[in-house]
């Protein structure tokens, strides 16, 4: 297992990017009412669910298939 950490320069750059991101989000949300913000959050949640659902495929697979064996092995190792 590898661990990756930001350098001091990376931490500083991330702070700059976080502030810019926060400022943009604030400029988008400030004009909205509480009700509109709630609707926006609900819509974003739905978009996230739909995007995830579009990436999931459920099908019957031969348990001898290498991918199926990997999934089964992973399932039982974590229990």
N, C-alpha and C positions, 0 to 999 in steps of 0.2 A: 504494500500500500504506500502510495506517495502522498505527501502533503505539500501543498503549494502555499506560499505566503507572499504577500505584497512587500516590496521594498519600501523604505521610507518615502522615496519619490513616488512610488505607486500609490501609497496610502494618501499622500498629499493630492495627487492627481484625481484619485477617486473622490476625495472630499470636494474638489472643484466640480467634478461632474455631478455629484449628488446635489450640490447647491443649485447648479443650473437646472437639473431635473426637477427639483422641488419648486424652483421659481416658475418653470413652465407649467407644472401641475397646478400651482396656485393661480396663475393667470387664466387657466382654463376653468377652474372650479369657482373662483371668486364671484363671477357674474351670476352663477346659478343659485337658485333658492335651495333650501334644504330638501324640499320635495324633488326637485330636479336632480340634485346630487344623488339622492336615494335611487331614483330611476336609472341614472347613469351607472351606478355601482351594480344594480340588478342586471342591466343590459350587458355590462362587461363580464359579469359572472356567467351569464348565459352564453356569450360568445366564447368564453374559455371552455365551457362544457362542450359546446358544439365542435370546437376545434379539436378537442381531445377525442370526442366520439368519432370524428372523421378519420382518426388515425388508428382506430381499433378495428380489428377484423377477427371475427370468431368463426372458426371452422373446425370440423372433425379432422383429426390428423392421426396417422398411424403412430402408435406409441413407440415404434422402433425408429422413427424419423429422428435424426440427430438433434434437431431443434426441440422436438417434443421431449426427448430424453433429458436434454439440458434443463428444460422447464421443470420437469418432474423431479430431477435431482435437486435443483435449487429450492423447490418447494419443501422437500423433506429435510434438507439440511437446515433450513431456517426454523423448523418447528421445534 
